[in-house]
Amino acid sequence: MKRAEGGMFNNAGQVLNHTMYFEQFGAKRENNKPEGVLLSLIEKNFDSFEAFKTEFVQKGVSLFGSGWVWLSLKGGELVITQEPNAGNPVRSGLKPLLTFDVWEHAYYLDYQNRRADHLAALWDIIDWKVVEGRL
């Protein structure tokens, strides 16, 4: 994935991205949020969990075309990145922790062109223990 180009990159990237995406989901829970080390890092880097969610969704909504929005670890700090198409933060030396799929096929049947509503709904099904395990 780090060195692949062309079709190999696109296929490897989408396998990795979708694997990480689907593995991070669990049962629906209201007021779902991380705990422990992950919550501490989020609060340190984004001031609050709510501010983090707002920035994460905004990055997902503002990504032109298809791709992914990611929370990654970079030298002990959390960063949010936008990755077009099959992109993944590992290509930039980051450690991916959480991702939301912003390809239209991920949400169109349920949300049509309301990408923000799709992204907002995902917070209730994140399994934060899986995400923290990626630290």
LOMIDO-48527 format. One record per residue (C-alpha): residue number from 0; residue in three letters; chain; z, x, y. Coordinates in steps of 0.001 Angstrom, whole numbers, plus 524288, in hexadecimal, padded with zeros to 5 digits. Layout:
ATOM / NUM / ALA / A / Z / X / Y
...
***
This chain:
ATOM / 0 / MET / A / 80000 / 80000 / 80000
ATOM / 1 / LYS / A / 80372 / 80ACF / 8099C
ATOM / 2 / ARG / A / 7F692 / 8120B / 807A9
ATOM / 3 / ALA / A / 7ED44 / 8078A / 802C9
ATOM / 4 / GLU / A / 7E16B / 8037D / 80AA7
ATOM / 5 / GLY / A / 7D789 / 7F870 / 80A3D
ATOM / 6 / GLY / A / 7D841 / 7EED2 / 7FF0B
ATOM / 7 / MET / A / 7E2F6 / 7F660 / 7F815
ATOM / 8 / PHE / A / 7EB75 / 7F5AA / 8044F
ATOM / 9 / ASN / A / 7E8EF / 7E721 / 8061C
ATOM / 10 / ASN / A / 7EC4D / 7E3E9 / 7F803
ATOM / 11 / ALA / A / 7F80C / 7ECF6 / 7F6F9
ATOM / 12 / GLY / A / 7FD17 / 7E87B / 80428
ATOM / 13 / GLN / A / 7FC47 / 7DA28 / 800D8
ATOM / 14 / VAL / A / 802D4 / 7DC1A / 7F3A2
ATOM / 15 / LEU / A / 80E21 / 7E379 / 7F9F2
ATOM / 16 / ASN / A / 80F32 / 7DA15 / 80566
ATOM / 17 / HIS / A / 80F08 / 7CDCE / 7FD1E
ATOM / 18 / THR / A / 81889 / 7D388 / 7F33A
ATOM / 19 / MET / A / 82254 / 7D6C7 / 7FDDA
ATOM / 20 / TYR / A / 81FEA / 7C995 / 80453
ATOM / 21 / PHE / A / 82268 / 7C12B / 7F85B
ATOM / 22 / GLU / A / 82DC7 / 7C943 / 7F324
ATOM / 23 / GLN / A / 83584 / 7C71B / 7FFB4
ATOM / 24 / PHE / A / 83666 / 7B853 / 7FE0D
ATOM / 25 / GLY / A / 84177 / 7B099 / 7F7F3
ATOM / 26 / ALA / A / 8476D / 7A321 / 7F878
ATOM / 27 / LYS / A / 846EE / 79BEA / 80562
ATOM / 28 / ARG / A / 85368 / 79D80 / 80D46
ATOM / 29 / GLU / A / 8568A / 79882 / 81ACD
ATOM / 30 / ASN / A / 85C08 / 7A25A / 8247C
ATOM / 31 / ASN / A / 856F4 / 7AD04 / 81B93
ATOM / 32 / LYS / A / 8598C / 7BAA5 / 820C6
ATOM / 33 / PRO / A / 85C22 / 7C855 / 81BCA
ATOM / 34 / GLU / A / 86982 / 7CE61 / 81A73
ATOM / 35 / GLY / A / 86F42 / 7DBF0 / 819CF
ATOM / 36 / VAL / A / 86768 / 7E815 / 81D06
ATOM / 37 / LEU / A / 85AB2 / 7E0DE / 81F89
ATOM / 38 / LEU / A / 860E4 / 7D76A / 82939
ATOM / 39 / SER / A / 86787 / 7E2D1 / 83010
ATOM / 40 / LEU / A / 85A8A / 7E9F2 / 8316E
ATOM / 41 / ILE / A / 853D6 / 7DDB8 / 8367B
ATOM / 42 / GLU / A / 85E87 / 7DB7A / 84094
ATOM / 43 / LYS / A / 85E21 / 7E9CD / 84495
ATOM / 44 / ASN / A / 84F61 / 7EA15 / 84641
ATOM / 45 / PHE / A / 84CCC / 7DC50 / 84B6C
ATOM / 46 / ASP / A / 859FE / 7D846 / 85167
ATOM / 47 / SER / A / 85B2F / 7CC41 / 848A6
ATOM / 48 / PHE / A / 85565 / 7C5FD / 83CA6
ATOM / 49 / GLU / A / 84FAD / 7BB15 / 84509
ATOM / 50 / ALA / A / 84919 / 7C4EC / 84E26
ATOM / 51 / PHE / A / 8438C / 7CBEA / 84242
ATOM / 52 / LYS / A / 83E05 / 7BF37 / 83CC0
ATOM / 53 / THR / A / 837EA / 7BBCE / 849D9
ATOM / 54 / GLU / A / 8315C / 7C918 / 84B17
ATOM / 55 / PHE / A / 82CE8 / 7C90D / 83CE8
ATOM / 56 / VAL / A / 8269C / 7BB98 / 83E11
ATOM / 57 / GLN / A / 82064 / 7BF3D / 84B20
ATOM / 58 / LYS / A / 81A3D / 7CB44 / 844E8
ATOM / 59 / GLY / A / 8152A / 7C2C6 / 839D7
ATOM / 60 / VAL / A / 80FB9 / 7B87C / 842F9
ATOM / 61 / SER / A / 80943 / 7C27C / 84BE4
ATOM / 62 / LEU / A / 8025E / 7CA1A / 84122
ATOM / 63 / PHE / A / 7F3FB / 7C773 / 84341
ATOM / 64 / GLY / A / 7ED08 / 7C319 / 83705
ATOM / 65 / SER / A / 7F2C6 / 7C541 / 82989
ATOM / 66 / GLY / A / 7FD6A / 7CE7B / 8252B
ATOM / 67 / TRP / A / 80BFF / 7D075 / 823D8
ATOM / 68 / VAL / A / 81807 / 7D212 / 82C47
ATOM / 69 / TRP / A / 82215 / 7DBB7 / 82704
ATOM / 70 / LEU / A / 83018 / 7DFF7 / 828C9
ATOM / 71 / SER / A / 830EB / 7EE40 / 82507
ATOM / 72 / LEU / A / 83A31 / 7F9A4 / 8256F
ATOM / 73 / LYS / A / 83638 / 80570 / 82D70
ATOM / 74 / GLY / A / 83FD6 / 810B6 / 82E0B
ATOM / 75 / GLY / A / 84BC7 / 807F7 / 82D0B
ATOM / 76 / GLU / A / 84699 / 7FE08 / 836E6
ATOM / 77 / LEU / A / 8405B / 7F0D9 / 83457
ATOM / 78 / VAL / A / 832EA / 7EE14 / 839F0
ATOM / 79 / ILE / A / 829DA / 7E265 / 839B1
ATOM / 80 / THR / A / 81B72 / 7E529 / 837DD
ATOM / 81 / GLN / A / 80EF0 / 7DD7C / 836EF
ATOM / 82 / GLU / A / 80576 / 7E180 / 82C4F
ATOM / 83 / PRO / A / 7F7C5 / 7DBC7 / 82C32
ATOM / 84 / ASN / A / 7F101 / 7D7B6 / 81F9F
ATOM / 85 / ALA / A / 7F67C / 7DF8F / 81407
ATOM / 86 / GLY / A / 7FE77 / 7E8CF / 81C89
ATOM / 87 / ASN / A / 80BFC / 7ED25 / 8189C
ATOM / 88 / PRO / A / 815EA / 7F55C / 82030
ATOM / 89 / VAL / A / 81682 / 7FF98 / 8155B
ATOM / 90 / ARG / A / 809D8 / 8050F / 81AE1
ATOM / 91 / SER / A / 81179 / 80895 / 82729
ATOM / 92 / GLY / A / 81CDF / 80E9F / 81FCA
ATOM / 93 / LEU / A / 825A3 / 802AA / 82130
ATOM / 94 / LYS / A / 82DE7 / 7FC48 / 816AA
ATOM / 95 / PRO / A / 82A46 / 7EDC8 / 815EB
ATOM / 96 / LEU / A / 8358D / 7E442 / 81422
ATOM / 97 / LEU / A / 830EA / 7D67F / 81796
ATOM / 98 / THR / A / 82384 / 7D096 / 819BD
ATOM / 99 / PHE / A / 81D79 / 7C3AD / 81DA8
ATOM / 100 / ASP / A / 80F74 / 7C0BC / 819F6
ATOM / 101 / VAL / A / 8078E / 7BC40 / 825B5
ATOM / 102 / TRP / A / 7FAB1 / 7BA92 / 81EA9
ATOM / 103 / GLU / A / 7F60D / 7ACC3 / 8211A
ATOM / 104 / HIS / A / 7F5AF / 7A9D0 / 81280
ATOM / 105 / ALA / A / 80474 / 7ABB4 / 811F9
ATOM / 106 / TYR / A / 8074B / 79FFA / 81A83
ATOM / 107 / TYR / A / 7FB3E / 797D1 / 81D9A
ATOM / 108 / LEU / A / 7FD1C / 78D02 / 81387
ATOM / 109 / ASP / A / 80AEC / 78A1A / 81825
ATOM / 110 / TYR / A / 80A4C / 78E23 / 82673
ATOM / 111 / GLN / A / 7FBD6 / 78E3F / 82A65
ATOM / 112 / ASN / A / 7FB3B / 79707 / 83671
ATOM / 113 / ARG / A / 809F8 / 796D1 / 83905
ATOM / 114 / ARG / A / 80CCE / 7A4D3 / 834FA
ATOM / 115 / ALA / A / 819C4 / 7A50B / 83C64
ATOM / 116 / ASP / A / 81ED1 / 79940 / 834BE
ATOM / 117 / HIS / A / 81B3D / 79FE9 / 827F4
ATOM / 118 / LEU / A / 82259 / 7AC5B / 82BDA
ATOM / 119 / ALA / A / 82E5B / 7A4D4 / 8306C
ATOM / 120 / ALA / A / 82F45 / 79DD8 / 82348
ATOM / 121 / LEU / A / 82F99 / 7AA8C / 81B86
ATOM / 122 / TRP / A / 83D0B / 7AE84 / 82090
ATOM / 123 / ASP / A / 84375 / 7A43A / 817E3
ATOM / 124 / ILE / A / 83E30 / 7AA37 / 80B41
ATOM / 125 / ILE / A / 84021 / 7B8CA / 80D81
ATOM / 126 / ASP / A / 848C3 / 7BF0A / 8032A
ATOM / 127 / TRP / A / 84FB2 / 7C8BF / 80BFD
ATOM / 128 / LYS / A / 8556F / 7D01B / 80065
ATOM / 129 / VAL / A / 84799 / 7D3BF / 7FC39
ATOM / 130 / VAL / A / 8445E / 7D830 / 80A00
ATOM / 131 / GLU / A / 850E8 / 7E013 / 80B36
ATOM / 132 / GLY / A / 84E17 / 7E62E / 7FDF2
ATOM / 133 / ARG / A / 841CC / 7EBF0 / 803D7
ATOM / 134 / LEU / A / 849D4 / 7F3EB / 80D68
***
